[in-house]
């Protein structure tokens, strides 16, 4: 998957994660983009580890895996930020 696909899937996943877990993080769209990209990597890794598939392109399954990873990354980020 090309870098542009990662960015698009990252934006979608990060935006959806922020909708589900709203908060007041600084950084705006840049934070959302980075959260989504990292979430895509995490979601793809967990998905392949569990045998569910990987993030392979701009499709519904890839967005769902990236979204799950983005939510996980956001929860961990907020837990570490509180310390």
ABEGO torsion letter per residue (X at the ends): XBAAAAAAAAAAAAAAAAAABBBBBBGEAAAAAAAAAAAAAAAAAAAAAAGAEBBAEBBAAAAAAAAAAAAAAAAAAAAAAAX
